[in-house]
Amino acid sequence: MGYDAPYAGLIMVDLHCHILPGLDDGSDSLDTSCRMAAIAARSGVRSIVATPHCNTRNELKNYRSEALTRAFRDLQAELDRWEIPVKILPGAEILVRSNFASLLEKGSLQSINDSQYLLVEFYFDEAPAFMEAQLSAAEGFGFVPVVAHPERYFCVQDNPSLAAGWFERGRVLQLNAGSILGTLGEGAYDAASLLLRWELAGAVASDAHDYRRRSPDLLPLIDALERRFPSLDPERLLRTNPQKILQNKPLR
């Protein structure tokens, strides 16, 4: 099977994918990473931002370092060896905790493709006041927060206007494919649907962790977007906006 983009030639960018082997709860081996990349490529993805979990409490630090840079390079070399047409770009999914501002000050955090865009996540039960304070802290250091899967946070599920406020302040809301497809729970499905109807989403990404249960295949997502949200442009969410982020350009 070849790697021609099967959806009307749509070439996509996956901004959030746990494809680096052995660094977190995503890919467990180089073989798994290559399988994930091949599946992504067959669905039309040509660029993947590798986003290992960063700053978790269980020693998954993955701060900016030569070792992390080498991990990006090593995976790219393996994909090139197997002629899988996917470009691996640097990133991290940063868990925002009380040490966040200190890490920002030290320059310890890997942004998306070394841009001003920083992919951040919170505990699902985090307090809105803490979230707002930390997003503002990132902006104070010159970053544009890309809020990973806002639809999964309980406070957004209870009060979607919180996410609307983030959008109005220029933060990017990155929804998960699994939330839109209904595989991440009813609360995430309902919240994602509402954010899409309100046209608040800046990007949609796979948040893939493997090639079976949480796959990087984005074709089912495109089908769901076209079927359930015909007024939305999948290309804006899966290519145009993500490409602007990679190029360090404003989304609006």
DAURMO-V965362 format. One record per run of one state. SS is the DSSP state (hx for helix, st for strand, lp for the rest). FROM is the first residue (numbers start at 1). LEN is the number of residues. If there is no record, write none. Layout:
ss:SS from:FROM len:LEN
ss:SS from:FROM len:LEN
This chain:
ss:lp from:1 len:11
ss:st from:12 len:6
ss:lp from:18 len:12
ss:hx from:30 len:13
ss:lp from:43 len:2
ss:st from:45 len:10
ss:lp from:55 len:11
ss:hx from:66 len:16
ss:lp from:82 len:5
ss:st from:87 len:9
ss:lp from:96 len:4
ss:hx from:100 len:7
ss:lp from:107 len:5
ss:hx from:112 len:3
ss:lp from:115 len:2
ss:st from:117 len:5
ss:lp from:122 len:6
ss:hx from:128 len:13
ss:lp from:141 len:3
ss:st from:144 len:5
ss:lp from:149 len:1
ss:hx from:150 len:3
ss:lp from:153 len:1
ss:hx from:154 len:5
ss:lp from:159 len:2
ss:hx from:161 len:8
ss:lp from:169 len:3
ss:st from:172 len:5
ss:hx from:177 len:5
ss:lp from:182 len:4
ss:hx from:186 len:12
ss:lp from:198 len:5
ss:st from:203 len:3
ss:lp from:206 len:2
ss:st from:208 len:1
ss:lp from:209 len:10
ss:hx from:219 len:10
ss:lp from:229 len:5
ss:hx from:234 len:13
ss:lp from:247 len:6
